[in-house]
Amino acid sequence: MRGASTVVLAACRDYDKDRVLEAVRAALASFDVAGIARETSEAGTPVLLKPNLLMAVPAEKGVTTHPSVFSAVARVFQEHGARLTFGDSPNISSRPLAAARRCGLLEEAEALGIPLADFETGEDTSYPAGMQDRRFHVARGALEAGAIVNLPRLKTHALTVMTGALKNMFGVIPGGRKAGFHLSHPNVDDFSRMIVDLNGLVRSRLVVLDAVKAMQGNGPGSGELVDVGLLIVSDDPVAADAVGCRIMGIDPLSVPQIRIAHESGLGNAHPECIDLRGENIAHHIHRGFRIPPRIPTLRFPPFAVRFARDLVVPRPVIDASQCIGCGECVTACPTAPKSIAQKTDGGVPIYDYAACIRCSCCQETCRHGAISLRQALLAPRTRRA
C-alpha cells in the first residue's frame, strides 16, 4: 500500500438533497474525480456506481444506500463528463431491478439517465494474486466498468461485525452464487480473506460511505438507525471502513476483514496511516453503538468443531411474534440438506443446529426482523475502540 490514505469526514445531518449534494461535492474535492472521468471517457468505459442494494425495502429502513447520496455522487461525476452505470446483486430474496426500484435508486437513476448494469450474469475471472481465493464469478456490469465508485451503507453485520466498503463489494458476485461462498468458507476468517481477495480483484477507485444514518444491533437488514450525520469519503476502502469502525466505537483491527486487508497491504487501517480531514472524529464517536454477537474463528479438530461451535458461536433464533412464515430464510440457507426447514403448515421454520454452519444468511435475508443471533455461552466480545 502507498503512504497515508486520505479520508474525509463530511458533516451531513439529514438526507435533504441539496445538503447531501453540498457535502458530497465538498468531500470529493479532495480526490481526482476529473481524472477518473477523463480516464474512463478516453477508454470508452463507464464509471460504475456500486450502491448497497441488499434487499427490496424502502429507503427509510436504512438497509440500502440512500437515494440522495446516490444522486449526489452521480451528479458530481456527470458534471465532470463521466458516463455512468449502476448496479448491485441483492440477496437471494430480490433481483437487482426490484431492489433498485423499491429503495428509490431506480427513480433517481432514470432521472439522471443512468442505466442499470448487468448484475445477473457474470464471467469466471482469475485472480492469481489472491491469498486464498484465486477465481471469482464476477458480474458483467462490474467487469465492463472502467472504474468503480463504491457507495456502501455503514451498518452492523451479524457475520462480519460491520459492513461498509469492503463487504459491499461482495455484491459483484451475481445472485445465489454468494451463498456458495458461505458454504465453502464457514470460518469467519476464511470468509473475510475471500472478501479481501475479491476487493483486490475488483477495486474501488472511490468510496462514499453513507453514515448519515447508520445501523446498529441486528444488522445488516433489521437493526435500528442511529443519527451519525456523516459521509465518509476515501480512495481507500480499508481506511474508510476503519474510520467507520471508530465512529461505531469498534477497534478496526478486531474486525477480521479489516485486519486481514491491512496486513495484506490492500489499504490502511491504523490511525497513524490515515490522513483524516474534515470533521473531528472525536465529536462523532458513538460509544454505546450496539454490536451483534461476535462469530469467532474456530480452529479445532473436526471431531470437536460441533461441540466448540455450540459453546462459542452465536446461533440464529426466530422470534415467532415477528415471523410471517414466508420461507425466505429457508431459501437463503446454503447447506444441503437445509439447516432450517419450513413447517408443513407454513408456520415458524425450525433449525437443525447440528447442521447449521452459522453463516447468518437466514438472518441477513429476513426482511421482518424475525431472526437475530443469540450470544453463545463462551463467545468472545468485539473489542471497543
N, C-alpha and C positions, 0 to 999 in steps of 0.2 A: 504494500500500500504506500502511496505517496505520503507527503508530510501531513500536517494538521488538516483535518476536514472542517469545512465551513458548515455551520448550522445556524439558521436564522430563526429566531422566535418572534413571530408577528402577532401582536395583540388583535383579537377579533372577537368581540363579546357575544355576537349572535350571527345568524345566517342572513341578515339583510344583504341583498345582492350588491348594492353599492359599497357597503362596508367591507364585504368579503373581497370584492374586486380591488379596492384600495389597498387592503392588506396583502393580497397576492402580488399585486404589481410592485409594491414596495419591497417585498421579500425577494422576488425573482430578480430584482435589480442587482443583487449580489452574484448572479450567475449568468452564464453566457447563453441566454435564450436566443439571441440573434444568431449566434454561431451554430446552434443546433438546427434552427430553422433554415439557415443558409446551406448547411451541410446536407440535410435531408432533401432539400429542394434540388440541389445540384445532382444528387444521386437519383432523383425521381422516386423517392420513397416517402411514406407518410411518417409523421410523429404519432405514435400510439399513446392515447391516454388510457391508463390501466387503473380504473377505479376498483373498489371493493364492492362486488355485487353478490354477496354471499347467498342471498335468497330474495324471493319476490315479496317484499314487505314495504310499507310506506316509509318515506324518508324520515318522518318524525320518530320512528322506532330507534333510530341511531345505529342501525345494523350496517348500513351501506354508506358509501361516500355521499356527502350531501350535494344535491344538485347545484347549489350556489358556488361551492368550491370547484366543482367540475367545470361550470360555465366560466368562472373567473379565469382559471388556468387556460381554458380553451381560447378565450378572447385575447389574452396576452400573447399566446403563441400565434394566433391568427394575425394580430397586429404586426408581427414580425415576418409574415408571409408564409408561415408553415401550413402545409396540408395535413389535416388531422384525420385519424380514425379513433374509435374507442371500442373497448370490449373487455370482457372477463368471463370466466367459466364459473357459474354458481355451483352450489352443492347439488346433490342428486335430485332434490325436490323441485328444481326450477331449471328453465332454459334461459340463455342469455337475453333474448328479446323480451321475454316475460318479466324477468327481473329488472331490466333497464326501464321498462315501461312502468312497472309498479312503484319503483322508488323515485321516479321523476327524472331520471337521467335522459331517457329517450326523448322526452319533450324538449329538454334543453339542447340536446344534440341535433334534433331536427331543425330547431330554430336557428342554429348556427351552421347548418349544412354539413354536419359531421356524420359519416356513415358508420354503421356497426360493423366491426371487423369480424372475420370468421373465427369463432372460438368453439365451434362444434366439431370441426375436423382438424387433423394435425399431421405432422410428419415425424418419424423417428429421427432423432438428432443426436449425434455422438458428441461427447464432451471428454476427450482424453485426459484433461487436466483434473478431472473430478477426484476428490479424496476417496469417495466411496461409490458414488453413482456416476456412471460414465455414458449413460444413454437415457434420453427422455423423449416422450412423445409430446411435442410442443404444438400448440395451436397455430394454425397458419397465419392468423391475424398478428401474432407476436413475431413470427419468423419474417413476415413481409415488411415489418416496420423498420425504418432507418434509425429510430431512437424511441425509447420508451420512457414516458413520464408517469411515474408511479404515484397513484392517488389513494393511499390506504386510509383507514379509519383507526384511531387509537382505541383499542379495546383490550379487555382481559380475554384470555383464551384457556379453556379447560385443559388442553393438552400442552400448549407451548408457553403457558403463563401469561404472555401478552401477544397481541398480533398488531403488526404495523407494516413497515415496508418490506421486510424480508419474507414474512409469511404471506403477504398479499400476492407475491409472485407465484405462489402455488396455483393461482388461478390461470396460469398459462397452460396448465395441463387440462385437456378437454374432459368435461363431463365425468362419467363414472370411473375414468382411469385414475382419478385421485384416490379413490377408495383402495385401489390396489397397493398404493404406497403405504397406507396404514396397515394393511395386512402383511406386507413384506418388511416393514420397518416398525414393528410393535414397540421396540425400545425407543424411548423418547430421545436419547442422544443420537441414535441412528437416524430417526426421522428428522431431527434438527440438522444433522450432517447432510442429509439429502436436500433439505431446503437451502442450505448454504451452497451446495454444488449447483443447484438449479439457478441460484442467483449469480453464480459465476458464469453460467452458460448464457442466461437471458438477463442482461444487466440493465438496471435503471440508470438513466442519464440524470434524471432529477427526481426528487421525492417532494411531494407536498402532502404532508401528513395531517389529516383533518382531526384536530383536537379541540375544536370549538366546544363540542360536547363529546366527551369520551365515555366509554362504557366500563363499569366496574361490576364485580360479582360474577354472575352466571353467564359470562361471555363465551363466544362472540355473538350470539344471537338472542340472548334472553336476559341480559343484565340490565342494570339501572344506569341512567345517564347522569353524568357529573359535569357541571359547568367548569370547564378549564379555560376557555376563552383564548385559545392559541392555534396558530398554524405553525407547523414545524417543517421547515424547508431546507433541503440539503441536496448535494450531489453525491452523498454517501449514505446508502440505506442503513448501514450498520450504525453510523453516527446518529442518524435520525431516530432509529429505534432506541439507542442508548439514552438519548435525551428524553424520549417519550417515557422510558422506564423511570428515569429520575423524577419526572413530573408525577408519575404514579406512585412514587415512593419506593420503587423496587431497585435493588442493586442490579445494574445491567448484566454483570458477569455471572449472576445467578440464573440467568435465562440461557438455556443451552444453545439456542441458535445464535444468540448474540456473542456468547463466549467463543463458540467454535468459529464464527465468522471473523471475529477479531484475531484469534490465534492463527487462522489460516491466511491472514493478510487481505481478506476481502474488503475490510474497512476498519474504522477506528471506533473503539468503544470507551477507552479510558478518557476521563475529562481532560487530562493534560494534552491529549491528542486532538482535541476538538476546539476550534475557534468559534466560540458561541457569541452570536451577535443579536442585537435587538433587545427584547425584553430580558430583564433579570430573572433567571430561572428560579432563584431563591424565593421570589414572590409568588411562584406558581406551583410549588411542590405540594402535593396532597398526601399528607402523612396517613390519613385514615382510609385511603383507597382500598376497597375490598378486593382481595385477590382470591381466585379459586384455589382449592387444594392442589398442592403440587404433585405431579406424577413423577416419581423418581426413576432413574435408570437402574434396571435390575441386572446384576452380574452374578448369577447363581448357577450351579449345575442344573441341568434340565429337570432332574427329579425333585428339586427344591423350589423351582420357579413358582408353581401354583401356590404352595404354602406361603412363600415370601410375598407374592402378589396380594394375597388376602390380608396380610399384616400391614403392608406399607403403601399399597397403591389404592387411591380413591376409586370407588365403584359408582357407576351411574345408577340413579334411582329415579323412579317415576312418581310424581305427585298425582294421585288418582283424581284429585279435585280439579286439576288443570288439563288432564289428558282427554282428548276428544276421540281417541281410537282411530286416528287417520291412517296409522300404519307407516308413515314416512320414516320413522326410526328403524323399522324392520327392513325397509328397502335400503336404507343407508348402511346397514350393518355389512361389513366386508367379509366376515368369516363364512366358511362353508363347512358344515351347516351353520345357519344363523345362530348367533348368540342371544337373540331376542326374538320371540315369537308372538304373533297376533293370536288372541283368543278367537275361538270359532264364532263367538257372539259379537265380535268387534270391540270388545272391551279393552281394558288396560293390558298392554303387552307384558310378557313375563320374560325375565332374564335367565339365561343359563350362565351363571357367573364362572363356572369351571371352564367354559369355552370362551368367555369374554376376554378380549385382549386389551381392554381399557384404552381404546383409541379415541374415544369421545365423539365418534362420528354421529352416533344417535343424538347426543346432547347438542351438538352443533346444528343438526338438521331440524330439531324441534322448533317450530315457529310459535308454539303456545307456552313456552316457558315451563313445560311439564317435567323436563329432565334436568337434573343437576348432579353434581358429584358429591358423594358422601365421604368425608375425611376418614382415612384408614387409621387404625389404632396407633401405628408407629410411623406414620407418614412424616417426611421431612417438611420443613417450612421454607417458604421463599424468603430469601434474605432481603431485608429492607435497606434502602439507601441511607 
